[in-house]
Amino acid sequence: MSEPPDLKTPRPTAPGRTSHGVPGWLVALLAVASGMTVANLYYAQPLLSSLRDAFHVSTTGAGWLITLTQVGYVVGMIFLVPLGDRLEKRRLITVLLAVTTLALVTAGLATNFPLLLTASLISGATSVVAQILVPFAASLAPDHARGRIVGRVMSGLLTGILLSRTLSSLVSDLAGWRVVYLGSAALMVVLAVALHAALPQHAPTTNIPYAHVLRSTVQLVRTHPELLRRGLYQAAMFGSFSAFWTTISYVLTGPRFHYSAVGVGVFALVGAAGAAVAPLAGHWADRKLARPMTGAALAVAAVASALAGFGRHSIVLIGLAAILIDMAVQTTLILGQHTIYQLDPDARARLNSAFIATFFLGGALGSQLGSLTYYRGGWTAVTILGGALPLLALLYWLSERRVDTPTAQ
């Protein structure tokens, strides 16, 4: 069994691996696991109206639940994901899932809003398991198929993001919001057992001390301008995405549409159609189309936000906007990850850490700004914010194209 030629350190082995990539069952497991763990960040989005009433907090206060969960994810990306280069991955994943389980149980049993916020912050930090699994898949795949393999795993992750809203709405309507968190805790236990049994051992790619790992992550940002550039593109996109999905539940449950929690969850299924673009994005990456397709996706996101604003009285137009926004965000995410994984094969976990932390800061900012903007200016103001962010990124993309054409991916 041969290794990809660009890898300089021992890589994990998987039964049945061929020159075309990793076994289909392992790709499917990684995709499902990524989707299940990242879903923990989004279960609360369609429940904000219910949680606001249950804990007697304001609309802006309820929005902090999404913001702090995403901030926790950033903390995990900065301090936990780099350990994927330093420690054996299977053991690290098991420990993180155990902590996630405890945090979700605490959230499900919370008797006050500050405790729910704290538990969400912790579960957000340890749900970075998804971002350890994606570079894991990239390390298993050969160069010519890496984009497709990452795209397939990312399709699972992105489907988890989108279906989490529907699942939480349905479960909450049937059994209450607490069961959403407790049920996810049970799923994390099952997932920890399955991954520990199925994943091949993955030797660390570096033995430098943990403090040096963190410093080297910062150094990677300085060394590779493309890493910061891709992070900023995605920060703008994810900010727009978060502003839309954090506030849409208020729109749908408000006087214009009168949707129930289940109705909000069913609407979220519309956005799940956007996950279909993930394999295509991986194909575009393998064909070296990352740059032009990134620009196209930024433009689509801006148009989608405008469509959501002009069609504020039409659920069909808002649904179309949701699909387009999700497709655009997923496209730039997969293209960005494919680009950064080429920068240093021995530091993929640290590269992913810096990339995801950067854009999740944009997502956290988008969530909070979306709540504040909705409170101050309503849905139209939210869509203006959602369109402005990708437009700014598009302007940056145009300037970078002129400056960095010789070396850009």
C-alpha positions in Angstrom: 0.0 0.0 0.0 1.5 3.3 -1.0 1.2 6.8 0.5 0.4 10.0 -1.3 3.7 11.3 -2.6 3.3 14.7 -0.9 3.1 13.3 2.6 6.3 13.2 4.6 5.2 11.5 7.8 3.4 8.2 8.4 -0.3 8.3 7.5 -3.2 6.2 8.7 -4.1 3.1 6.8 -7.7 2.0 6.1 -8.8 -1.5 5.0 -9.7 -1.6 1.4 -8.1 1.7 0.5 -7.2 2.0 -3.2 -5.3 4.6 -5.3 -8.6 6.3 -5.9 -9.2 7.2 -2.3 -10.6 5.8 0.9 -13.3 3.2 1.3 -16.9 4.3 0.8 -18.1 3.2 4.2 -15.4 5.2 5.9 -16.2 8.3 3.9 -19.8 7.8 4.9 -19.0 7.4 8.5 -16.8 10.5 8.5 -19.6 12.5 6.8 -22.3 11.4 9.2 -20.0 12.0 12.2 -19.1 15.5 11.0 -22.8 16.3 10.5 -23.8 15.0 13.9 -21.2 16.9 15.8 -21.5 20.2 14.0 -25.3 20.0 14.4 -24.8 20.8 18.1 -24.1 24.4 17.1 -27.4 25.0 15.4 -30.1 23.1 17.3 -31.0 26.3 19.1 -31.6 28.5 16.0 -35.2 27.6 15.4 -35.9 27.4 19.1 -34.9 31.0 19.9 -38.5 32.2 20.2 -39.4 29.3 22.6 -36.2 29.7 24.7 -36.8 33.5 24.9 -40.2 32.9 26.4 -39.1 30.0 28.6 -36.3 31.9 30.2 -37.9 35.4 30.0 -35.1 37.0 28.1 -35.2 39.6 25.2 -34.8 38.8 21.5 -31.2 40.2 21.6 -30.5 38.2 24.8 -31.7 35.0 23.2 -29.4 35.7 20.2 -26.5 35.4 22.6 -27.1 31.7 22.7 -26.1 31.3 19.1 -23.3 33.8 19.4 -21.6 32.2 22.4 -22.0 28.7 20.9 -20.1 29.9 17.9 -17.5 31.7 20.0 -17.0 28.4 21.8 -16.4 26.8 18.5 -13.7 29.4 17.7 -12.1 28.7 21.1 -12.1 25.0 20.3 -10.6 25.7 16.8 -7.8 27.7 18.3 -6.9 25.6 21.3 -8.2 22.1 20.5 -8.0 21.4 16.8 -4.2 22.0 16.5 -3.9 19.0 18.9 -4.9 16.9 15.8 -1.3 17.3 14.6 0.2 16.7 18.1 -1.9 13.8 19.4 -3.3 10.5 18.2 -6.5 11.5 16.5 -8.8 8.7 17.5 -8.1 9.2 21.2 -8.5 12.9 21.0 -11.9 12.5 19.2 -13.1 10.2 21.9 -12.2 12.6 24.7 -13.8 15.6 23.0 -17.0 13.7 22.4 -17.2 12.7 26.1 -16.9 16.3 27.1 -19.5 17.3 24.5 -21.9 14.7 26.0 -21.6 16.1 29.5 -22.1 19.7 28.3 -25.3 18.7 26.3 -26.7 16.9 29.3 -26.1 20.1 31.4 -27.8 22.2 28.7 -30.8 19.9 28.7 -31.2 20.1 32.5 -30.4 23.8 32.7 -32.7 25.7 35.1 -31.6 29.2 34.2 -30.3 31.0 31.0 -26.7 31.7 32.2 -26.3 27.9 32.8 -27.6 27.2 29.3 -25.2 29.8 27.8 -22.3 28.2 29.7 -23.1 24.7 28.6 -23.6 25.8 25.0 -20.2 27.6 25.1 -18.5 24.3 26.2 -20.4 22.1 23.8 -19.5 24.5 21.0 -15.8 24.3 21.9 -15.7 20.5 21.9 -17.9 20.0 18.8 -14.8 20.8 16.8 -14.5 17.1 16.3 -16.0 17.7 12.9 -12.9 19.9 12.0 -10.6 17.1 13.1 -12.4 14.6 10.9 -12.2 16.7 7.7 -8.4 17.0 7.6 -8.3 13.4 8.7 -10.2 12.6 5.5 -7.9 14.9 3.5 -4.8 13.0 4.8 -6.3 9.7 3.8 -7.0 10.8 0.2 -4.5 11.0 -2.7 -3.9 14.3 -4.4 -6.0 13.8 -7.4 -9.1 12.8 -5.4 -8.7 15.0 -2.3 -11.2 17.6 -3.4 -13.9 15.0 -4.0 -13.3 13.1 -0.7 -13.3 16.3 1.3 -16.4 17.4 -0.6 -18.2 14.2 0.3 -17.3 14.5 4.0 -18.2 18.2 3.9 -21.6 17.4 2.3 -22.3 15.4 5.5 -21.2 18.2 7.7 -23.2 20.8 5.8 -26.3 18.5 5.8 -25.9 18.3 9.5 -26.0 22.0 9.8 -29.1 22.4 7.7 -31.1 19.4 9.0 -30.3 20.2 12.7 -32.9 23.0 12.5 -35.6 20.7 11.3 -34.7 18.0 13.7 -34.7 20.3 16.7 -38.0 21.9 15.7 -39.7 18.6 15.4 -38.3 17.1 18.6 -39.1 20.3 20.5 -42.7 20.3 19.3 -43.2 16.7 20.3 -41.2 16.5 23.5 -39.9 19.9 24.5 -36.6 21.7 23.9 -34.8 19.9 26.7 -35.1 16.6 24.8 -33.2 18.2 21.9 -30.1 18.6 24.0 -30.5 15.3 25.9 -31.1 13.4 22.6 -28.0 14.9 21.1 -26.0 13.8 24.1 -27.2 10.2 23.6 -26.1 10.5 19.9 -22.7 11.7 20.9 -22.2 8.5 23.0 -23.1 6.3 20.1 -20.8 8.3 17.8 -17.9 8.1 20.2 -18.2 4.3 20.3 -18.5 4.0 16.5 -15.6 6.2 15.7 -13.3 4.6 18.3 -14.1 1.2 16.8 -13.9 2.1 13.1 -11.2 4.8 12.7 -7.6 3.7 11.9 -4.9 5.0 14.3 -3.4 8.2 13.0 0.2 8.9 14.2 0.9 12.6 15.1 2.6 14.6 12.4 4.7 16.6 14.9 6.1 16.1 18.4 6.7 19.8 19.2 5.3 21.0 22.6 1.7 22.2 22.7 2.7 25.8 23.2 4.8 25.6 20.1 1.9 24.1 18.2 -0.2 27.1 19.1 2.6 29.5 18.1 3.2 27.6 14.9 -0.5 28.0 14.0 -0.1 31.8 14.2 3.1 31.5 12.2 1.2 29.6 9.4 -1.2 32.6 9.1 1.9 34.9 8.6 3.6 32.5 6.2 0.7 31.7 4.0 -1.3 34.8 2.9 -3.8 32.5 1.2 -4.8 31.1 4.6 -5.9 34.5 5.9 -7.5 35.5 2.6 -9.6 32.4 2.5 -10.5 32.8 6.2 -11.7 36.4 5.5 -13.8 35.3 2.5 -15.5 32.7 4.5 -15.9 35.0 7.5 -18.0 37.4 5.4 -20.0 34.5 3.9 -20.6 32.9 7.2 -21.6 36.2 8.8 -24.3 36.6 6.1 -25.4 33.0 6.5 -25.6 33.3 10.3 -27.5 36.6 10.2 -30.1 35.0 7.9 -30.6 31.8 9.8 -30.5 33.4 13.3 -33.3 35.8 12.5 -35.5 33.8 10.0 -37.3 32.1 12.9 -38.5 35.5 14.1 -39.8 36.3 10.6 -41.6 32.9 10.1 -43.2 32.9 13.6 -44.2 36.5 13.3 -47.4 38.2 12.2 -46.6 37.8 8.5 -46.4 34.0 8.3 -47.6 32.7 11.7 -45.4 29.5 11.4 -45.2 27.1 14.3 -41.8 25.7 15.5 -42.5 22.7 13.3 -43.1 25.0 10.3 -39.8 26.7 10.9 -38.2 23.3 10.9 -39.8 22.3 7.7 -38.7 25.5 6.1 -35.1 24.6 7.1 -35.4 21.6 4.9 -35.5 23.9 1.9 -32.0 25.1 2.8 -30.8 21.5 3.0 -31.1 21.4 -0.8 -28.0 23.6 -0.9 -25.9 20.7 0.4 -26.1 19.1 -3.1 -23.4 21.6 -4.3 -20.7 20.1 -2.0 -19.6 17.3 -4.3 -19.6 19.7 -7.2 -17.5 22.2 -5.3 -15.0 19.4 -4.6 -14.9 18.6 -8.3 -14.3 22.3 -9.2 -11.4 22.3 -6.7 -9.8 19.3 -8.3 -10.1 21.0 -11.7 -8.3 24.1 -10.3 -11.4 26.3 -10.5 -11.2 27.5 -6.9 -10.6 31.2 -7.8 -13.4 31.8 -10.4 -16.0 29.7 -8.5 -15.2 31.6 -5.3 -16.0 34.9 -7.0 -19.2 33.5 -8.5 -20.3 32.2 -5.0 -19.7 35.6 -3.4 -21.8 37.2 -6.0 -24.6 34.6 -5.6 -24.7 35.2 -1.9 -25.2 38.9 -2.3 -27.9 38.4 -4.9 -29.6 35.9 -2.6 -29.7 38.4 0.3 -31.3 41.0 -2.0 -33.8 38.4 -3.1 -34.8 37.7 0.5 -35.3 41.4 1.1 -37.4 42.1 -2.0 -39.4 38.9 -1.4 -40.0 39.5 2.3 -43.8 38.9 1.8 -43.2 35.7 -0.3 -42.2 32.4 1.4 -41.2 31.1 -2.1 -38.7 33.9 -2.7 -37.3 33.6 0.9 -37.0 29.9 0.4 -35.1 30.4 -2.9 -32.8 32.8 -1.2 -32.1 30.3 1.6 -31.1 27.7 -1.0 -28.8 30.1 -2.8 -27.2 31.4 0.4 -26.5 27.8 1.6 -25.1 26.8 -1.8 -22.8 29.8 -2.0 -21.5 29.4 1.6 -20.8 25.7 1.1 -19.0 26.3 -2.2 -16.6 28.8 -0.8 -16.0 26.6 2.3 -15.0 23.6 0.3 -12.9 25.6 -2.1 -11.2 27.3 0.8 -10.4 24.1 2.6 -9.1 22.5 -0.6 -6.8 25.5 -1.1 -5.4 25.6 2.4 -4.8 21.9 2.6 -2.2 22.3 -0.3 -0.2 24.8 1.7 1.5 22.3 4.2 0.4 18.6 4.2 2.0 18.1 7.6 0.1 20.9 9.3 -3.5 20.4 8.0 -5.1 20.4 11.4 -3.4 23.7 12.3 -4.3 25.2 8.9 -7.9 24.1 9.4 -7.8 25.5 12.9 -6.8 29.0 11.7 -9.2 28.9 8.8 -12.3 27.8 10.7 -11.6 30.0 13.7 -11.4 33.0 11.4 -14.6 32.4 9.7 -16.5 31.4 12.8 -15.6 34.7 14.3 -17.5 36.2 11.3 -20.4 33.8 12.0 -20.6 34.8 15.6 -20.5 38.5 14.6 -23.1 37.9 12.0 -25.4 36.1 14.5 -25.2 39.0 17.0 -25.4 41.7 14.4 -28.3 39.9 12.8 -30.3 39.9 16.1 -29.5 43.5 16.8 -30.3 44.6 13.2 -33.6 42.7 13.3 -34.5 44.3 16.6 -33.7 47.8 15.2 -34.6 47.6 11.6 -36.5 44.4 10.9 -36.0 41.9 8.1 -35.1 44.4 5.4 -32.2 45.7 7.5 -31.0 42.1 8.1 -31.0 41.4 4.3 -29.0 44.6 3.7 -26.4 43.4 6.2 -26.5 39.9 4.6 -25.8 41.3 1.2 -23.2 43.8 2.2 -20.9 41.2 3.7 -20.3 39.1 0.6 -20.1 42.2 -1.5 -17.2 43.4 0.7 -15.6 40.0 0.2 -16.1 40.2 -3.5 -14.3 43.6 -3.6 -11.5 42.0 -1.7 -11.4 39.0 -4.1 -11.1 41.4 -7.0 -8.1 43.2 -5.5 -6.4 40.0 -4.5 -6.8 38.7 -8.0 -4.8 41.6 -9.4 -2.1 41.3 -6.7 -1.7 37.6 -6.2 -2.5 36.0 -9.5 0.9 34.3 -9.9 0.6 32.2 -6.7 -3.1 32.1 -5.9 -4.9 28.8 -5.9 
